[in-house]
């Protein structure tokens, strides 16, 4: 499964800074090794990751299509991993997916700007009307000459 099979999209990549951070964190756990990671090696790792993701996605898509599903589900990725010989990874991946689901449930709901302001809707409306009034007055006065 090469890029040619997927239209040769050269735009497919992973953020270099993110990959570098992951590599740095992994190397930091083995602080006594003194190992460095060359840029061209990082770029090669990125290409390998993109190819791996493309291969798994393609296989999961085929599985979903055979089941007449329009959405690739976790089970499709699991089956794809097993069919492609990566069954050893399934347990760890399912744990990560489960942890992610738990984090999403407990994640704080983002507040809107209105909620963040701490002002009542009536007060916000009053401020908005005042701003409109001020803008209208400035517009009606016309251009001001500079002194």
C-alpha positions as CSV (number, residue, x, y, z in Angstrom):
1,X,0.0,0.0,0.0
2,X,1.9,3.0,-1.2
3,X,1.0,6.6,-1.7
4,X,0.4,5.8,-5.4
5,X,-2.6,3.8,-4.3
6,X,-4.1,6.8,-2.5
7,X,-3.6,9.4,-5.3
8,X,0.0,10.2,-4.3
9,X,-1.0,12.9,-1.9
10,X,2.2,14.6,-0.8
11,X,0.2,16.8,1.6
12,X,-0.3,13.9,4.0
13,X,2.0,14.3,7.0
14,X,2.2,14.7,10.7
15,X,3.2,17.8,12.5
16,X,7.0,17.7,12.9
17,X,6.9,19.6,16.2
18,X,4.5,17.0,17.7
19,X,6.6,14.1,16.4
20,X,9.8,15.7,17.8
21,X,8.1,16.2,21.1
22,X,7.1,12.5,21.3
23,X,10.6,11.4,20.3
24,X,12.1,13.7,22.9
25,X,9.8,12.4,25.6
26,X,10.7,8.8,24.7
27,X,14.4,9.6,24.7
28,X,14.1,11.4,28.0
29,X,12.8,8.2,29.7
30,X,16.2,6.7,28.8
31,X,18.2,9.7,30.0
32,X,21.4,7.8,30.4
33,X,21.7,6.7,26.8
34,X,22.7,10.1,25.4
35,X,21.0,9.2,22.2
36,X,20.0,12.0,19.7
37,X,17.5,11.8,16.9
38,X,18.6,13.1,13.5
39,X,16.2,15.3,11.5
40,X,16.2,13.0,8.5
41,X,15.5,10.1,10.8
42,X,12.5,12.0,12.3
43,X,11.3,12.7,8.7
44,X,11.6,9.0,7.9
45,X,9.7,8.1,11.0
46,X,6.9,10.6,10.0
47,X,6.7,9.0,6.6
48,X,6.5,5.5,8.2
49,X,3.7,6.7,10.5
50,X,1.7,8.2,7.6
51,X,2.1,5.0,5.6
52,X,1.0,2.9,8.6
53,X,-2.1,5.1,9.3
54,X,-3.0,5.1,5.6
55,X,-2.7,1.3,5.4
56,X,-4.8,0.7,8.6
57,X,-7.4,3.3,7.4
58,X,-7.7,1.8,4.0
59,X,-8.2,-1.7,5.4
60,X,-10.7,-0.5,8.0
61,X,-12.6,1.4,5.3
62,X,-12.8,-1.8,3.2
63,X,-14.2,-3.7,6.3
64,X,-16.8,-1.0,6.9
65,X,-17.8,-1.0,3.3
66,X,-18.3,-4.8,3.3
67,X,-20.6,-4.3,6.3
68,X,-22.4,-1.5,4.4
69,X,-21.4,1.0,7.0
70,X,-20.7,4.6,6.2
71,X,-18.7,5.3,9.3
72,X,-15.4,3.5,10.3
73,X,-15.8,2.3,13.9
74,X,-13.3,1.2,16.5
75,X,-14.2,-2.4,15.7
76,X,-13.2,-1.9,12.0
77,X,-9.8,-0.6,13.0
78,X,-9.4,-3.5,15.4
79,X,-10.2,-6.0,12.6
80,X,-7.9,-4.2,10.2
81,X,-5.0,-4.4,12.7
82,X,-5.6,-8.1,13.2
83,X,-5.9,-8.8,9.4
84,X,-2.7,-6.9,8.7
85,X,-0.8,-8.8,11.3
86,X,-0.8,-6.2,14.1
87,X,-3.0,-8.1,16.4
88,X,-0.5,-7.7,19.3
89,X,-1.3,-4.0,19.3
90,X,-5.1,-4.3,19.7
91,X,-5.1,-4.7,23.5
92,X,-3.1,-1.5,24.0
93,X,-5.0,0.4,21.4
94,X,-8.4,-0.5,22.9
95,X,-7.1,0.7,26.3
96,X,-6.0,4.0,24.9
97,X,-9.4,4.4,23.1
98,X,-11.2,3.6,26.3
99,X,-9.1,6.2,28.2
100,X,-9.8,8.7,25.5
101,X,-13.6,8.1,25.8
102,X,-13.4,8.6,29.6
103,X,-11.5,11.8,29.2
104,X,-14.1,13.1,26.8
105,X,-16.9,12.4,29.3
106,X,-15.2,14.2,32.1
107,X,-13.8,17.0,30.1
108,X,-15.1,20.4,31.2
109,X,-17.7,21.9,28.9
110,X,-16.4,24.9,27.2
111,X,-18.2,28.1,28.1
112,X,-19.4,30.6,25.5
113,X,-18.1,34.2,25.6
114,X,-21.4,35.2,27.1
115,X,-21.1,32.7,29.9
116,X,-17.5,33.7,30.5
117,X,-18.4,37.4,30.9
118,X,-20.3,36.8,34.1
119,X,-22.9,39.4,33.0
120,X,-26.6,38.8,32.7
121,X,-28.2,38.7,29.3
122,X,-30.0,41.9,30.0
123,X,-26.7,43.7,30.9
124,X,-25.0,42.4,27.8
125,X,-27.9,43.6,25.7
126,X,-27.7,47.0,27.3
127,X,-24.0,47.2,26.6
128,X,-24.5,46.1,23.0
129,X,-27.2,48.8,22.5
130,X,-24.9,51.4,23.9
131,X,-22.1,50.4,21.5
132,X,-24.5,50.6,18.6
133,X,-25.7,54.0,19.7
134,X,-22.1,55.2,20.1
135,X,-21.1,53.8,16.6
136,X,-24.2,55.5,15.0
137,X,-23.4,58.8,16.6
138,X,-19.8,58.7,15.3
139,X,-21.0,57.7,11.9
140,X,-23.5,60.6,11.8
141,X,-20.9,63.1,12.8
142,X,-18.9,62.4,9.7
143,X,-15.1,62.5,9.3
144,X,-13.3,64.4,11.9
145,X,-10.5,66.8,10.9
146,X,-7.2,66.2,12.6
147,X,-5.6,69.3,14.3
